Amino acid sequence: MIKYEIKNDIGILTLNRPDKRNALHPELIRQMKVKLWEAATDDSVKVLIITGEGKAFCAGADLEYLNEMRNYSALENEKDSRELGELFLMIYNFPKPIIAAVNGAAIAGGCGLASVCDIIVADELNARFGYSEVKIGFIPAIVSTFLIRRVGEGMAKQLLLSGDLIESKRAYEIGFVNYLSSNALEFSLALTSKLKNNSQLSIKLTKEMIVKVSGLSVEDAVEYCIGLNTISRTTDDFKQGLNNFLTKK
C-alpha cells in the first residue's frame, strides 16, 4: 500500500493505491506509521517527502472501509480515530523537515494528511483540496486541529463548513499551500537541497519551538524561547556554524 525509497539523503514515502485514489485504509495507516518511525530514526534521512502514486494524492477514507464502519461499535470507532490521530501527530511532530508533494486531489483525510506536513508543494493544474466531511454527515474533527493552525479560524470555518473543493491556486492564496509547480515531486526534491544543508539539530529544535509556542501566552513563549536560545548557543552546530560565518567559509 505504500512505497518507500531513499535518494540522496531524502526519504520518499508514496501512497501506492492508485486504483483507490490512494484512499486511507487501516493497513495503509499502519504501514505509514512504521516507515515514519524508521525515517525519523535513520540518520541518513535528512528530509522526508510524502506523495501519491497516480493521479491523486489521497482521496480521504476508503469507501469500502467507510461501509464497514457503519457497523462499528463506539469502542471500535474510538480505536480507529485514534490510529488516524496518531499518524497525523507523528507527521506533525516529525523531527525532520517533511514535505507534501501533492500531485492531485487531497480530500478530507487526505487534505488533513497534507496539512500536517511542514511544507505543501502542489501541482498547479491537478491538485485540489477540500474537507468534504459535512456533506456526508461526518465531522472534520481531527483534521480541523491542524487546519486552524495552518490558515486561521476564519478560513478554516469557510473550508470546513462549506465542504467545497478549492484549486491549488486558491489554496496558495490563502496560505494553505507553500509552493505551486508543474511537477510537485520534482520541485520538492529540488527544495530538499536547501533544507538538508541546514543544521539538522537547529531544524529539530525550531520545529519543536513552533509547536510549543503556539500553545503558550506571549510571556510564557518568550520565557521558553530564552531558555531554548541559551541551549542552542552551547551546541557544536552553532559553534561550527558561527565560526564558518565569521571566517567567511
Buried (B, 14 or more C-beta within 10 A) or exposed (E): BBEBEBEEBBBBBBBBBBEBBBBBBBEBBBBBBEBBEEBBEBEEBBBBBBBBBBBBBBBBBBEEBEEEBEEEEEEEEEEBEEEBBEBBBBBBEBBBBBBBBBBBBBBBBBBBBBBBBBBBBBBBEBBBBBBBBEEEEBEBEBBBBBBBBBBEEEBBEEBBEBBBBBBBEBBBEBEBBBBBBEBBBEBBBEBBEEBBEBBBBBBBBBBEBEEBBEEEEEEEBEEBBEEBEEEBEEBEBBEEBEEEEEEEE
